[in-house]
């Protein structure tokens, strides 16, 4: 009889799947990046082709990679996986505001920062700084750095070592960045905002490097609160703009002469 505490060893294909999945979730394999050839992967991971193929099939089924006929296997882009995002099944992106999603992020990410400060490996911490530096480089090149921002937060999620937290946050980030990307552009197009975001990321990463879980949570709260404040300002501006447009339209109608009026 099997002992109550004994664990069934994972299949080799599942181990290969997890290794590649982790590289994707941590941002070491980037969206659109091509995986090495089947032969190279088998050599690197010391597995047979049937084992590797079973792992790749599982990655494809999870929407993490895609097989392009005659070209090879590539890391799936978040834009393509958005259609399969479970959040999209019950959230109307046209009715969901940036503030709605940030409200959820506030709870999830402060807790994630706490866990990351307690559980992150040295490699996880190095990657947090790497992704933030890459975001800065993209900004210096005149880009928005949205993808690099996404990788920073996904790396932090991975550092929690909690698979439920990781996949929940992955779906949320993809929906946030690519479901309502237009709403984000106003935030990222202001250089002052970008500098603040980079500094906030740095503060989070530094607290995690120091394994200061309280400071990590506080730094993340400051970051998300800043984004929420900006979102509130944008919503108020849009409301004011719509109100002015309606008022001007009514005034134009009042200025028109009544039908049949004589000169």
N, C-alpha and C positions, 0 to 999 in steps of 0.2 A: 504493500500500500504506500502511496506517495505521501511523504511527510508534508504537513500543512504549510510549512514555510518554504518548501522547495519551489523553484521557479523553472518553468519550461524555457530552455534556451531559445533565443530568437533565431529564425531562419536566416541563413546567410544573405539572402536577397533582401530581407527586411533591414539588415544591418547596412547593406550598401545603399538602400533607399534613404535611410536616416542620415548617412554621411553626406549624400548629395543634397538632401533636403536642408540640412543644417547650413551647408555652404550657401544655399540660396537665401535662407531666412536671415542669415547674418550679413548678407550683402557682399560676400566674397565672390559669388557668381552673380553677375549683373543681368537685369532684363535684356533680352536680345543677344546675350553672349552664347556662343556656340560651345557645347561640351566637346571634350576630346573624343577621338574616334573610339569605336567599340573596342578595337584591339588595344589602344592605349589605356583605356579605362580598366580593361581586364588585367593588364600588366600592373598598373598602379595599385589596384585594389586586390590583386592576387585572387581573382575569382574566375569562374568559367563564363562563357558567353551566355548560356541559358540563365545563370544566376543574375548576370548584369541586365539581361533583357527583361527579366521579371521585375527588377527594381525600376528600370526605366518606364515600364508599362504602368507601374504604380504611381510614378511621378507624373506621367501624362494624365492618368485618371484623376489625380488631385489638382490638375491645372497648373502644376509647377513648371513643367517643360512641355514643349511641343515638337513633334517630329515633322520636319519639312522634307517632302519627297525629293530624294536625290541630292539633298544638301546636308542633312544631318539632324542632330537634336539640339534645340536651343532653349534657353531659359525663357519662359513665357513672360510677356510684358503685362504689367498691371492693367493696361487699357483693354487687352484682349480677355483677361480673366474677369473683368468687371461684369460681363454678361452672366457669368457663372457665380458671381458673388452672392452668397445667401442673404446678405442685407438688402440686395436689390429686389428680392422676392416680396418683401413686405414694407419697404420704404420707398416712397415716391420722391425721387431726387428733385423734382420740380417744386415740391412742397416742403422739403427738408432744408433748413437753413444751416449755414456754417455754425451758428451758435448752438443749434440742436446737437450737432456732432461734437462740438468742443465741450459741451456740458457732460457728455459721456466720457470723453477723453480725460477730463479733469479727475474723475474718480479712478478710471483704469490706470492712467499713467502715473499718478502720484503713488499708487500702490506698486506699480511696476518698478518705479525708481527705488522704492524702499527695498523690494526684493532683489533688484539688481545690485544694490550696494552690499547686500549680504551674500550674494551668490555668484557674482560675475567673476570670470576667470581673468587672468592677465591679458589673454588674447582678446576677450570680449572688450575689455577696457581700451586696449590699443585701437581696436576697430572703431569705437565710439569717437575717439579723437581723429582717426583717419577720415571717417565719413564727414565730420564737421569741417575738417580742413579742405576736403574735396568740394564741399558746398561753397566754402569761401572762394576757392579757385574758380568755380563756375560763375559765381557772382562777379568776380574780377574780370571774367571774360565777357561780361554783359548778359549772362543768362540768369534765370531765376533760381536755379539750384533745387527745384522741387523734388527731383528723383533722389538727390543726395540727402535732402531732408528726410524723405521717406526711409532711406537706408539707415540713417542715424536712429530713428525711432524704432525701426524693426530690429536693429542690433540690440537696442536697449530691451525690447520685448524678449528677444532670444536669451538675454542675460538673466532673465527671471528663472529660467530652467523649468518653467511651467508650460506644458504643451497646450493646455486650454487657453491660457493667457496669450501665448504666442499666436495661435491661429485666430483667436477672437480679434486681437489687435491688427493682425495682417488684413483681415477682411474689412475692418473699420478704416484703416489707413488707405486702402485701395479705393474704397467708396468715397472717402474724404477728398483725396487728391485728384481722382479722375472722374468722380461722379459730379462734383460741383467745383471743378477746377477754375471756372470763370470767377467764382466768388473769392478764390484765394489769390488771384492775380493782383487784385487791388492792394492786398497786403504785401505781396512780395515785390511789387514794382517800386515801392518807396525805399530808397537806399538806407534811410534812417531805421526803418523797420528791420531790414535785413541785418544791419549791424547789431541791433538789439537781440534778434533771434540767434545769431551766431554766438553772442556773449552768453545768452541764456543756456544754449546747448553746452557751451564750455563749462559753465557753472555746474550743470547736471553731471557731466562727465567727470569733472574734478571731484565732486562729492562722492561719486561711485568709486573713483580711484582711491579715495581716502577711506572707503567702506563706512562712510558716515550716512547711515540710512535716514536719519532725521533731516539732515541738510539736503540730501538728494531729493526727498519728497518736497521740501520747501522750495528748492530750486525749480523743480518741475511745476509746482503750483504757480510760481511766479511766471513761468513761461506760458502755461496754458491760460492763466488769468490775463496776461498781456494780449493774447490772441482773442480772448473773449471780449475784452474791452474794445479792441479794434473792430470786431464784428458788430458789436452794439452800435458803435459810431456810424459804421457803414449802413446799417439798417435804418437808423434815424435819418441819415442823409437821404436815403432812397425814399423814405416816407415823406420827408419835406419836399423833395423834388416832385413826387407824384401829386402832392397836395397843391403845389404851385401850378402844375400843369393843368389840373382840373379847374382851379380858380381862374386861370387865364382863359381857358376854353369857355367858361360860363360868361366871363366879361365880354368875349368876342361875340357870343350869341346875343347878349343884351344890347350891344352896339349896333347890331343889324337892324335895319328898318323893318317894321312889321309888313307882312305880305299885303299887297294892295294899297299900301300907304301912298298918298299923293305928295308930290314935291311941294 
